[in-house]
Amino acid sequence: MHKPITLPLLLLALLLPFKSMAAETAEAEEITLDASYFAGSWKLIAAGPKLFAKKPDRVDDNPFSYVDKKKIKENQTWTFSADGTFSLAAIDHRAAAPFTVTSTFTVENNTLIIKRVGRSLYDRYKVFLREGKKLVLKGGMMGYAIFEKL
């Protein structure tokens, strides 16, 4: 005599093929980053470890609207060249004049790796969000950093 198949087992058997197909589709959509993804100059709009912490006055579905509303001012421009050169130009209110520092960068396993100036340490960043000319990186010493392409 045959045992009847229970409803949970039947549902599981029907859903497994769809779950594996969805996982394959998600993996296929992942973008492989390289130096050309970051090439050009980016103005730092805002930075901070808790920039995306939940606050009542923030719009969770669009983090850029919060930054635009608050008009946070930063004075840094990050420039990435196709040859792996990185430069940071900044205006510090404590300094007598604007300054620029240069270093190198690489992109490995979808992670942006920037060598710290004058040290053998590296800052690592993941792309948290990119929408048009705006980019959010997560990592390094800043936590989150929001940029706008110039």
C-alpha positions as a printed Julia matrix, in Angstrom:
150×3 Matrix{Float64}:
  0.0    0.0     0.0
  1.27   3.47   -0.85
  1.54   6.3     1.68
 -0.25   9.5     0.67
  2.0   12.51    0.15
  1.37  15.2     2.72
  0.68  18.8     1.67
  3.9   20.33    3.12
  6.07  17.8     1.23
  4.16  18.44   -1.97
  4.6   22.22   -1.64
  8.3   21.84   -0.89
  8.77  19.66   -3.97
  7.01  22.26   -6.13
  8.88  25.29   -4.75
 12.46  23.97   -4.78
 12.97  24.29   -8.54
 11.69  27.9    -8.5
 13.95  28.88   -5.61
 17.06  27.6    -7.34
 16.1   29.41  -10.57
 15.64  32.68   -8.64
 19.05  32.3    -7.0
 20.69  31.78  -10.41
 18.96  34.91  -11.78
 20.13  37.04   -8.84
 23.71  35.86   -9.32
 23.6   36.63  -13.04
 22.48  40.24  -12.39
 25.46  41.06  -10.13
 27.77  43.66  -11.67
 31.49  42.98  -11.76
 33.29  46.16  -10.76
 36.55  47.34  -12.27
 38.55  50.58  -12.39
 36.32  52.01  -15.15
 33.31  51.85  -12.81
 34.94  54.51  -10.58
 36.85  56.44  -13.29
 36.51  60.21  -13.1
 36.04  62.79  -10.35
 33.57  62.41   -7.49
 32.63  65.16   -5.03
 32.12  63.94   -1.48
 28.7   65.17   -0.37
 28.48  63.59    3.1
 30.22  60.99    5.23
 29.63  59.33    8.57
 29.31  55.94   10.27
 25.61  56.4    11.07
 24.54  58.22    7.92
 21.93  55.6     7.14
 20.76  54.87   10.69
 16.97  54.99   10.94
 15.74  58.45   11.88
 12.14  59.68   11.75
 12.9   62.49    9.3
 14.73  60.31    6.76
 13.17  58.64    3.77
 14.34  55.04    3.99
 13.72  54.18    0.34
 15.88  57.05   -0.99
 18.89  57.96    1.19
 19.91  60.74   -1.21
 16.8   62.79   -0.37
 17.94  63.09    3.26
 21.39  64.32    2.27
 19.95  66.8    -0.26
 17.55  68.12    2.4
 20.25  68.59    5.04
 22.79  70.24    2.67
 25.77  68.69    4.44
 28.94  70.33    3.15
 32.16  68.47    2.49
 35.14  69.85    0.63
 36.73  66.78   -0.95
 36.98  65.58   -4.53
 38.14  62.03   -5.19
 39.56  61.31   -8.66
 40.14  57.82  -10.02
 42.26  57.33  -13.17
 42.2   54.32  -15.45
 45.89  53.62  -14.63
 45.1   53.0   -10.93
 46.04  56.46   -9.65
 43.86  58.01   -6.95
 43.95  61.64   -5.87
 42.08  63.45   -3.15
 41.79  67.24   -3.38
 40.45  69.01   -0.29
 39.91  72.4     1.23
 40.38  72.27    4.98
 39.29  75.36    6.9
 42.22  74.8     9.28
 44.81  74.76    6.48
 46.29  77.81    4.81
 45.61  76.51    1.3
 43.85  73.67   -0.52
 45.85  70.46   -0.79
 45.96  67.34   -2.94
 47.31  63.91   -2.03
 47.88  61.05   -4.45
 47.87  57.33   -3.94
 46.84  54.16   -5.79
 43.7   52.08   -5.94
 42.63  48.64   -7.15
 39.33  46.85   -7.49
 39.36  43.23   -6.3
 36.34  40.98   -5.73
 33.99  43.96   -6.22
 35.79  45.88   -3.46
 37.44  49.27   -3.99
 40.83  49.25   -2.23
 42.63  52.57   -1.73
 46.16  52.7    -0.32
 46.51  55.22    2.49
 49.02  57.97    1.78
 52.47  57.31    3.27
 51.42  54.07    4.97
 51.17  50.4     4.18
 47.49  50.36    5.17
 44.48  50.16    2.86
 40.87  51.36    3.07
 38.31  48.96    1.61
 34.92  50.07    0.3
 31.9   48.23   -1.07
 29.35  49.92   -3.3
 26.31  50.31   -1.06
 24.14  52.07   -3.64
 24.53  53.73   -7.02
 21.79  55.78   -8.61
 22.65  57.8   -11.71
 25.5   60.19  -10.83
 25.27  59.48   -7.09
 27.26  56.77   -5.35
 27.33  55.49   -1.76
 30.38  53.58   -0.55
 30.42  51.63    2.69
 33.66  50.95    4.55
 36.97  52.62    5.23
 37.29  54.99    8.16
 34.17  56.99    7.24
 31.52  54.31    7.46
 29.3   55.55    4.64
 30.39  58.1     2.04
 28.05  59.71   -0.48
 29.5   61.05   -3.72
 28.22  62.87   -6.76
 30.0   62.45  -10.12
 31.39  65.7   -11.52
